[in-house]
């Protein structure tokens, strides 16, 4: 919570937090988001326990894999952002994971039909054809994805009114999976209440989740941030809504 601290101090605080990894623990007490009802980490742990070989695409800092109680014999992860690669390698040593650095949107450095399971939490880009290529027949792809229009209220607080989203939609994911030769066996959506208690939390979030306001910098959006700060001070919090969907697909045997 911001207490009596001023706008400039909070801006500086939110702008100074390191961004390595995909851990949002700095926001504890300053912002919160409802969790999707399906429990992605639990689902991943269940699928991993039944797999001999698995890959996590866009692992971030390896946070999800690090919590798997019974990792498979072969556990791989890919990551494109250089600062996250070293974080993930340190994180995943304890579960025997190997982190592969890749180019953004590039091919997966895995041989054809060698994996039982591919997972991905909040991928920027889902390489459907590559996923289908590396899965063995009968293999599974499980992913929790960010739906288009997520935290729209926050985006519009800085950018003004936006058109309806035309990408990152569940129907598009289903079509892409089918086009790659996969069979979709589960699709679920959730809208999740998300609350920011101070402007430092907003600044940190916008720096980390870069697609919310593309090209965001404190200097560029200072007037909008000042208005949002005043709103938070007056109302006690800023409420927006995250949107997620879960998709699971299998490669036909």
Rosetta silent file (secondary structure, phi, psi, omega in degrees, C-alpha in Angstrom):
SEQUENCE: XXXXXXXXXXXXXXXXXXXXXXXXXXXXXXXXXXXXXXXXXXXXXXXXXXXXXXXXXXXXXXXXXXXXXXXXXXXXXXXXXXXXXXXXXXXXXXXXXXXXXXXXXXXXXXXXXXXXXXXXXXXXXXXXXXXXXXXXXXXXXXXXXXXXXXXXXXXXXXXXXXXXXXXXXXXXXXXXXXXXXXXXXXXXXXXXXXXXXXXXXXXXXXXXXXXXXXXXXXXXXXXXXXXXXXXXXXXXXXXXXXXXXXXXXXXXX
SCORE:     score description
SCORE:     0.000 S_00000001
   1 L     0.000  150.749 -173.891    0.000    0.000    0.000 S_00000001
   2 L   -82.609  -24.515 -177.381    1.225    3.512   -0.727 S_00000001
   3 L    59.632 -129.627 -177.878    0.238    5.153    2.576 S_00000001
   4 L   -98.409    8.181 -177.488    1.237    8.823    2.505 S_00000001
   5 L   -70.113  147.934 -173.452    3.976    8.475   -0.073 S_00000001
   6 L   -86.519  171.146 -176.990    3.778   10.798   -3.041 S_00000001
   7 H   -57.048  -50.033 -176.013    3.321   10.233   -6.724 S_00000001
   8 H   -63.474  -40.018  179.394    6.961   10.812   -7.717 S_00000001
   9 H   -64.247  -41.754  179.630    8.306    8.472   -5.054 S_00000001
  10 H   -67.975  -39.488  175.800    5.938    5.703   -6.123 S_00000001
  11 H   -58.226  -47.644 -178.288    6.805    6.193   -9.804 S_00000001
  12 H   -62.878  -38.443 -179.419   10.507    5.882   -8.998 S_00000001
  13 H   -65.573  -47.308 -179.944    9.919    2.786   -6.907 S_00000001
  14 H   -65.387  -29.224 -178.522    7.933    0.992   -9.608 S_00000001
  15 H   -81.051  -14.224 -173.573   10.490    1.949  -12.250 S_00000001
  16 H   -97.090  -10.904 -174.708   13.459    0.608  -10.254 S_00000001
  17 L   -72.015  130.294  176.698   12.365   -2.996   -9.652 S_00000001
  18 L   -61.294  150.342 -173.629   14.425   -5.567  -11.645 S_00000001
  19 L  -110.576    9.714 -177.295   12.406   -7.480  -14.257 S_00000001
  20 L   -65.910  147.772  178.947   14.242  -10.802  -14.491 S_00000001
  21 L    75.378 -175.988 -179.874   12.191  -13.967  -14.416 S_00000001
  22 L  -126.085   40.542 -178.710    8.418  -14.250  -14.426 S_00000001
  23 L  -102.626  124.111 -177.552    7.917  -13.971  -10.682 S_00000001
  24 L  -104.438   24.160 -175.284    5.393  -11.349   -9.552 S_00000001
  25 H   -64.970  -22.557  177.936    6.044  -11.696   -5.817 S_00000001
  26 H   -60.303  -26.047 -177.733    7.099   -8.023   -5.589 S_00000001
  27 H   -79.539   -5.114 -178.076    3.426   -7.143   -6.069 S_00000001
  28 L   -56.360  124.680 -178.195    2.372   -8.970   -2.884 S_00000001
  29 L    86.130  -11.817 -178.500    0.275   -6.555   -0.841 S_00000001
  30 L  -113.677  -21.856  178.834    0.260   -3.981   -3.656 S_00000001
  31 E  -158.744  156.060  179.445   -1.744   -5.829   -6.311 S_00000001
  32 E  -153.862  151.361  179.940   -3.624   -9.089   -6.616 S_00000001
  33 E  -136.271  135.373  173.307   -5.291  -11.257   -9.230 S_00000001
  34 L   -59.665  148.327  177.934   -7.806  -14.052   -8.893 S_00000001
  35 L   -91.272  144.680  176.011   -6.475  -17.445   -9.922 S_00000001
  36 L   -60.451  145.652 -173.907   -8.116  -19.405  -12.771 S_00000001
  37 L   -68.150  -18.366 -173.970  -10.395  -22.140  -11.406 S_00000001
  38 L   -82.338  -16.069  177.928   -8.642  -24.985  -13.238 S_00000001
  39 L    67.599   73.629 -174.433   -5.310  -24.747  -11.340 S_00000001
  40 H   -57.906  -46.452 -178.017   -2.702  -24.732  -14.106 S_00000001
  41 H   -60.128  -39.354  178.046    0.259  -25.691  -11.897 S_00000001
  42 H   -64.517  -42.766  178.952   -1.687  -28.672  -10.532 S_00000001
  43 H   -63.437  -42.156  178.257   -2.595  -29.800  -14.063 S_00000001
  44 H   -62.003  -44.999  179.963    1.034  -29.494  -15.190 S_00000001
  45 H   -59.983  -40.617  178.956    2.225  -31.511  -12.186 S_00000001
  46 H   -63.737  -45.870 -178.958   -0.306  -34.237  -12.982 S_00000001
  47 H   -68.244  -38.679  179.890    0.706  -34.451  -16.642 S_00000001
  48 H   -63.253  -37.959 -178.153    4.437  -34.327  -15.806 S_00000001
  49 H   -63.920  -21.040 -177.598    4.116  -37.244  -13.368 S_00000001
  50 L  -104.185    4.229 -176.477    2.836  -39.412  -16.232 S_00000001
  51 L  -107.796  151.773  172.669    5.411  -38.338  -18.829 S_00000001
  52 L   -94.681  -27.913 -177.756    8.882  -39.643  -19.650 S_00000001
  53 E  -145.813  136.400 -175.237    9.902  -36.537  -21.600 S_00000001
  54 E  -149.547  157.433 -179.784    8.506  -32.998  -21.512 S_00000001
  55 E  -136.524  135.266  172.679    9.162  -29.458  -22.704 S_00000001
  56 E  -107.261  116.028 -178.731    8.068  -26.095  -21.293 S_00000001
  57 L   -88.903  132.413 -176.437    7.884  -23.462  -24.069 S_00000001
  58 L    56.714   62.305 -173.101    8.674  -19.870  -23.020 S_00000001
  59 L   -70.916  -13.706 -175.400    9.518  -20.946  -19.494 S_00000001
  60 L    67.217 -124.255  176.106   10.301  -17.426  -18.240 S_00000001
  61 L   -94.648   11.832  179.138   12.350  -17.945  -15.089 S_00000001
  62 L    79.665   16.396 -171.791   11.304  -21.593  -14.813 S_00000001
  63 H   -63.332  -40.263 -178.029    8.880  -20.860  -11.989 S_00000001
  64 H   -69.538  -47.015 -178.539    6.152  -23.323  -13.005 S_00000001
  65 H   -63.130  -33.940 -177.494    8.487  -26.245  -13.685 S_00000001
  66 H   -61.730  -22.714 -179.254   10.356  -25.686  -10.432 S_00000001
  67 L   -93.434    5.870 -178.643    7.197  -26.609   -8.527 S_00000001
  68 L   -75.876  119.089 -176.460    6.651  -29.977  -10.246 S_00000001
  69 L   -66.941  -38.552 -177.259    6.862  -32.680   -7.523 S_00000001
  70 L  -127.293   81.598 -178.687    7.686  -35.580   -9.879 S_00000001
  71 L   -68.515  153.973  178.377    9.459  -34.286  -12.985 S_00000001
  72 L   -70.585  168.111 -179.182    9.920  -36.597  -15.971 S_00000001
  73 L   -60.360  -41.931  176.461   13.224  -38.250  -16.775 S_00000001
  74 E  -112.530  117.280 -177.766   13.863  -35.765  -19.602 S_00000001
  75 E  -128.394  114.773 -178.226   12.787  -32.209  -18.782 S_00000001
  76 E  -117.351  157.107  174.704   13.503  -29.395  -21.246 S_00000001
  77 E  -147.103  145.701  175.240   12.563  -25.721  -21.355 S_00000001
  78 E  -115.630  149.414  177.104   12.986  -22.986  -23.952 S_00000001
  79 E  -154.894  140.081 -177.022   13.407  -19.264  -23.375 S_00000001
  80 L  -102.908  -27.996 -175.159   14.255  -16.398  -25.733 S_00000001
  81 L   -82.785  116.180 -172.804   14.906  -13.442  -23.406 S_00000001
  82 H   -51.776  -44.830  179.544   18.601  -13.614  -22.359 S_00000001
  83 H   -59.982  -33.383  179.547   18.170  -12.379  -18.746 S_00000001
  84 H   -73.181  -27.490 -176.954   15.532  -15.068  -18.149 S_00000001
  85 H   -59.521  -48.732 -178.554   17.723  -17.852  -19.556 S_00000001
  86 H   -68.027  -37.611  176.356   20.228  -17.673  -16.694 S_00000001
  87 H   -60.494  -46.834 -178.543   17.457  -17.283  -14.110 S_00000001
  88 H   -64.561  -39.035  179.468   15.703  -20.374  -15.473 S_00000001
  89 H   -62.324  -41.712  177.286   18.903  -22.418  -15.537 S_00000001
  90 H   -66.138  -42.382 -176.580   19.532  -21.695  -11.863 S_00000001
  91 H   -64.841  -39.827 -170.604   15.899  -22.340  -10.970 S_00000001
  92 H   -92.252   -2.161  176.297   15.574  -25.632  -12.814 S_00000001
  93 H   -57.907  -38.329 -173.924   18.817  -27.286  -11.719 S_00000001
  94 H   -71.146  -16.542  175.952   17.050  -28.704   -8.676 S_00000001
  95 H  -110.559   11.826  176.542   14.506  -30.581  -10.824 S_00000001
  96 L    73.845   23.687 -178.703   17.022  -31.708  -13.440 S_00000001
  97 L   -84.779  146.025  175.404   15.729  -29.374  -16.147 S_00000001
  98 E  -110.977  125.429 -177.887   17.768  -28.267  -19.178 S_00000001
  99 E  -101.163  126.742 -179.473   17.098  -24.766  -20.509 S_00000001
 100 E  -108.461  122.497  176.289   17.579  -24.147  -24.232 S_00000001
 101 E   -78.670  131.360 -177.442   18.033  -20.598  -25.468 S_00000001
 102 L  -130.585  165.363  172.291   16.040  -19.984  -28.655 S_00000001
 103 L   -80.831  144.977  178.452   15.229  -17.139  -31.011 S_00000001
 104 L   -57.248  122.278  179.099   11.845  -15.473  -30.511 S_00000001
 105 L    76.226    6.702 -177.923    9.359  -17.326  -32.694 S_00000001
 106 L   -84.016 -178.465 -179.704   12.017  -19.746  -33.946 S_00000001
 107 L   -69.195  153.573  175.094   11.955  -23.515  -34.276 S_00000001
 108 L   -80.188  129.272 -176.428   12.041  -25.733  -31.195 S_00000001
 109 L   -81.688   59.605 -176.484   15.505  -27.361  -30.897 S_00000001
 110 L  -136.940  142.361 -179.871   14.024  -30.824  -30.377 S_00000001
 111 L   -69.525  159.173  179.394   13.897  -33.842  -32.701 S_00000001
 112 L   -59.044  140.430  168.839   10.658  -34.975  -34.325 S_00000001
 113 L    51.077   47.964 -177.646    8.229  -37.092  -32.282 S_00000001
 114 L  -117.616   -5.426 -173.025   10.388  -37.292  -29.133 S_00000001
 115 E  -118.246  141.074  174.104    8.219  -35.731  -26.389 S_00000001
 116 E   -81.501  -28.671 -170.020    5.266  -37.020  -24.403 S_00000001
 117 E  -147.728  135.414  168.840    4.251  -33.577  -23.188 S_00000001
 118 E  -125.740  132.025  178.020    4.630  -29.914  -24.153 S_00000001
 119 E  -127.695  160.113  176.874    3.364  -27.194  -21.827 S_00000001
 120 E  -162.827  124.604  178.364    3.390  -23.397  -21.977 S_00000001
 121 E  -105.196  119.085  176.872    2.081  -20.769  -19.571 S_00000001
 122 L    56.814   50.266  177.979    1.211  -17.401  -21.090 S_00000001
 123 L   -67.506  143.544  172.312    3.175  -17.788  -24.335 S_00000001
 124 L   -71.403  -37.446 -179.313    3.641  -14.706  -26.479 S_00000001
 125 L  -140.978  128.504  177.125    3.538  -16.962  -29.552 S_00000001
 126 L   -98.614  113.952 -178.544    2.375  -20.583  -29.707 S_00000001
 127 L   -83.680   76.653 -171.573    4.344  -22.514  -32.358 S_00000001
 128 H   -55.859  -45.155 -179.113    1.554  -24.961  -33.167 S_00000001
 129 H   -63.793  -38.514  178.323    3.308  -26.672  -36.072 S_00000001
 130 H   -68.028  -40.274  176.770    6.458  -27.088  -33.989 S_00000001
 131 H   -59.533  -47.342  179.340    4.493  -28.472  -31.053 S_00000001
 132 H   -62.362  -36.472 -178.792    2.851  -31.023  -33.315 S_00000001
 133 H   -65.467  -43.501 -172.498    6.233  -31.927  -34.829 S_00000001
 134 H   -84.494  -16.492  178.568    8.014  -32.658  -31.528 S_00000001
 135 E   -75.246  141.632  169.602    5.143  -34.563  -29.861 S_00000001
 136 E   -73.497  156.687  171.774    5.006  -38.309  -30.083 S_00000001
 137 E   -55.311  131.033 -174.688    1.743  -39.832  -31.329 S_00000001
 138 E    88.682   -5.461  179.837   -0.585  -39.722  -28.333 S_00000001
 139 E   -73.074  163.422 -171.881    1.405  -36.838  -26.788 S_00000001
 140 E  -122.133  142.068  168.971   -0.254  -33.863  -25.108 S_00000001
 141 E  -115.855  127.619 -179.956    0.003  -30.079  -25.326 S_00000001
 142 E  -129.160  128.622 -175.961   -1.303  -28.111  -22.334 S_00000001
 143 E  -148.211  135.630  167.613   -1.277  -24.323  -22.186 S_00000001
 144 E  -100.919  124.063 -171.582   -2.745  -21.486  -20.156 S_00000001
 145 E  -121.387  154.470  176.426   -2.963  -18.467  -22.430 S_00000001
 146 E   -86.272  120.495 -177.962   -3.645  -14.764  -22.107 S_00000001
 147 L   -79.660  144.912  173.191   -6.844  -13.921  -23.951 S_00000001
 148 L   -53.702  139.183 -178.504   -7.076  -10.824  -26.114 S_00000001
 149 L    90.618    5.328  178.886   -8.630   -7.945  -24.176 S_00000001
 150 L   -64.708  147.373 -175.557   -7.001   -8.895  -20.873 S_00000001
 151 L    39.005   43.370 -176.858   -6.745   -6.037  -18.323 S_00000001
 152 H   -59.061  -37.427 -179.141   -8.460   -3.885  -20.922 S_00000001
 153 H   -60.455  -36.656  178.252   -9.499   -1.304  -18.322 S_00000001
 154 H   -71.162  -43.909  177.935   -5.821   -0.672  -17.508 S_00000001
 155 H   -57.684  -44.454 -177.196   -4.820   -0.418  -21.163 S_00000001
 156 H   -72.230  -23.847  176.385   -7.615    2.073  -21.808 S_00000001
 157 H   -64.056  -26.428  178.805   -6.672    4.144  -18.746 S_00000001
 158 H  -103.947  -32.377 -172.328   -3.447    4.997  -20.573 S_00000001
 159 H  -103.468  -14.082 -172.859   -4.361    4.601  -24.249 S_00000001
 160 L    86.592 -177.179 -176.423   -8.009    5.638  -24.386 S_00000001
 161 L   -56.794  138.309 -178.359  -10.831    3.556  -25.931 S_00000001
 162 L  -119.444  151.548  174.751   -9.647    0.469  -27.811 S_00000001
 163 L   -69.549  164.579  175.817  -11.337   -1.684  -30.477 S_00000001
 164 L   -61.325  144.144 -178.407  -12.481   -5.182  -29.623 S_00000001
 165 L   -63.284  144.402  179.046   -9.565   -7.669  -29.653 S_00000001
 166 L  -124.318   11.369  178.026   -8.979   -9.553  -32.893 S_00000001
 167 L  -145.219  168.168 -177.121   -6.136  -11.850  -31.788 S_00000001
 168 L    57.789   43.039 -179.769   -5.257  -14.231  -28.958 S_00000001
 169 L  -104.928  146.774 -177.747   -8.810  -15.545  -28.964 S_00000001
 170 H   -55.927  -41.937  179.622   -9.764  -19.096  -27.905 S_00000001
 171 H   -61.945  -35.355  177.547  -11.414  -19.885  -31.232 S_00000001
 172 H   -66.807  -38.637  178.401   -8.252  -18.898  -33.079 S_00000001
 173 H   -64.823  -42.052  178.595   -6.185  -21.208  -30.861 S_00000001
 174 H   -61.562  -45.347 -179.787   -8.535  -24.102  -31.531 S_00000001
 175 H   -63.135  -40.918 -179.813   -8.344  -23.505  -35.286 S_00000001
 176 H   -67.026  -39.874  177.824   -4.539  -23.280  -35.204 S_00000001
 177 H   -61.611  -45.736 -179.598   -4.256  -26.496  -33.179 S_00000001
 178 H   -65.399  -38.396  179.202   -6.478  -28.351  -35.630 S_00000001
 179 H   -63.864  -29.041  178.758   -4.603  -26.962  -38.605 S_00000001
 180 L   -82.810   -3.344  178.012   -1.384  -28.370  -37.104 S_00000001
 181 L    95.760   12.526  179.532   -2.994  -31.822  -36.875 S_00000001
 182 E   -96.784  156.307  177.366   -3.813  -31.808  -33.161 S_00000001
 183 E  -108.255  119.651 -179.353   -7.122  -32.749  -31.553 S_00000001
 184 E   -78.550  125.886 -177.587   -8.427  -30.282  -28.960 S_00000001
 185 E  -113.197  -11.131  179.008   -9.754  -32.134  -25.899 S_00000001
 186 E  -155.706  138.064  175.505  -10.304  -29.247  -23.453 S_00000001
 187 E  -148.302  122.382 -179.592  -10.993  -25.518  -23.711 S_00000001
 188 E  -137.698  149.920  178.431  -11.935  -23.298  -20.757 S_00000001
 189 E  -125.818  154.542  176.997  -12.119  -19.526  -20.181 S_00000001
 190 E  -150.167  142.881  172.018  -12.015  -17.337  -17.078 S_00000001
 191 E  -111.891  125.242 -165.960  -12.348  -13.628  -16.270 S_00000001
 192 E  -123.408  123.299  179.899  -10.337  -12.749  -13.167 S_00000001
 193 E   -65.036  128.135 -177.628  -10.661   -9.677  -10.944 S_00000001
 194 E  -127.065  129.491 -171.753   -7.328   -7.850  -10.742 S_00000001
 195 E  -125.493  131.433  173.337   -6.688   -5.036   -8.253 S_00000001
 196 E  -111.598  127.819 -176.361   -3.866   -2.461   -8.073 S_00000001
 197 L   -98.370  -12.660  174.560   -3.442   -0.641   -4.753 S_00000001
 198 L  -154.804  165.089 -174.205   -0.808    1.916   -5.795 S_00000001
 199 H   -72.975  -23.466  175.520    0.733    3.449   -8.902 S_00000001
 200 H   -62.310  -40.998  178.046    4.113    1.783   -8.251 S_00000001
 201 H   -63.346  -39.478  178.306    2.428   -1.583   -8.780 S_00000001
 202 H   -62.531  -47.013 -178.759    0.910   -0.326  -12.039 S_00000001
 203 H   -60.993  -46.287  178.642    4.294    0.910  -13.297 S_00000001
 204 H   -59.210  -46.601 -179.031    6.008   -2.366  -12.427 S_00000001
 205 H   -61.029  -44.495 -177.707    3.251   -4.397  -14.112 S_00000001
 206 H   -68.585  -31.276  175.574    3.344   -2.306  -17.293 S_00000001
 207 H   -69.767  -33.634 -174.486    7.139   -2.612  -17.508 S_00000001
 208 H   -87.688  -43.716 -178.246    6.951   -6.386  -17.112 S_00000001
 209 L   -99.000   79.813 -162.332    3.811   -7.248  -19.113 S_00000001
 210 L   -68.565  -20.465 -178.089    4.851   -5.206  -22.113 S_00000001
 211 L   -79.295   -9.178  179.886    1.891   -5.968  -24.381 S_00000001
 212 L   -64.155  -48.270  174.363   -0.543   -4.204  -22.012 S_00000001
 213 L  -134.726   91.315 -176.621    0.642   -0.778  -23.215 S_00000001
 214 L   -55.708  135.612 -179.749    3.157   -1.292  -26.045 S_00000001
 215 L    75.544   18.045 -177.205    6.129    1.068  -25.794 S_00000001
 216 L   -62.701  133.352  164.375    5.318    2.000  -22.214 S_00000001
 217 L  -142.033  154.381  178.569    7.702    4.282  -20.338 S_00000001
 218 L   -60.459  -43.347 -178.580    7.036    6.404  -17.267 S_00000001
 219 L   -62.111  -41.525 -176.443    8.059    9.558  -19.117 S_00000001
 220 L   -68.104  -33.908 -174.038    5.797    8.932  -22.085 S_00000001
 221 L  -114.631   24.215 -178.212    2.701    8.230  -19.978 S_00000001
 222 H   -56.537  -45.787 -179.858    3.295   10.491  -16.969 S_00000001
 223 H   -60.758  -42.751  179.298    0.020   12.504  -17.352 S_00000001
 224 H   -66.148  -38.666  177.824   -2.075    9.331  -17.600 S_00000001
 225 H   -65.082  -36.808  177.915   -0.233    7.814  -14.636 S_00000001
 226 H   -64.260  -41.135  178.188   -0.903   10.961  -12.611 S_00000001
 227 H   -66.006  -39.665  179.859   -4.624   10.691  -13.328 S_00000001
 228 H   -68.452  -38.117  175.497   -4.615    7.009  -12.430 S_00000001
 229 H   -59.608  -44.872  178.996   -2.718    7.732   -9.219 S_00000001
 230 H   -62.436  -37.965  178.710   -5.334   10.296   -8.238 S_00000001
 231 H   -66.072  -42.456  178.632   -8.076    7.773   -8.941 S_00000001
 232 H   -63.947  -42.962  179.322   -6.394    5.123   -6.797 S_00000001
 233 H   -62.354  -37.217 -178.108   -5.931    7.608   -3.957 S_00000001
 234 H   -77.073  -38.081 -173.023   -9.589    8.621   -4.169 S_00000001
 235 H  -102.351  -12.557  178.735  -11.100    5.133   -4.568 S_00000001
 236 L    92.934  -16.820 -179.742   -8.551    3.028   -2.690 S_00000001
 237 L  -173.548  162.545  171.482   -7.686    0.780   -5.656 S_00000001
 238 E  -115.780  126.181 -175.690   -7.932    0.381   -9.419 S_00000001
 239 E  -108.814  129.915  174.213   -9.860   -2.696  -10.577 S_00000001
 240 E  -134.981 -174.559 -175.658   -9.393   -4.363  -13.940 S_00000001
 241 E  -138.451  119.274  173.992   -9.988   -7.902  -15.227 S_00000001
 242 E   -80.575  146.486  179.838   -7.477  -10.427  -16.527 S_00000001
 243 E  -126.095  129.562 -176.717   -8.747  -12.904  -19.095 S_00000001
 244 E  -131.916  156.811  167.162   -7.300  -16.383  -19.512 S_00000001
 245 E  -142.404  149.451  178.157   -8.074  -19.583  -21.354 S_00000001
 246 E  -108.217  132.841  176.204   -6.830  -23.124  -20.983 S_00000001
 247 E  -131.793  135.040  175.576   -6.342  -25.317  -24.029 S_00000001
 248 E  -129.096  133.288 -178.253   -5.323  -28.977  -24.122 S_00000001
 249 E  -139.350  153.711  178.841   -4.715  -30.880  -27.339 S_00000001
 250 E  -124.914  152.611  174.596   -3.350  -34.286  -28.245 S_00000001
 251 E   -89.857  122.820 -176.685   -1.470  -35.617  -31.259 S_00000001
 252 L   -54.016  139.139  178.410   -3.479  -38.495  -32.742 S_00000001
 253 L   -72.024    0.000    0.000   -1.932  -41.906  -32.157 S_00000001
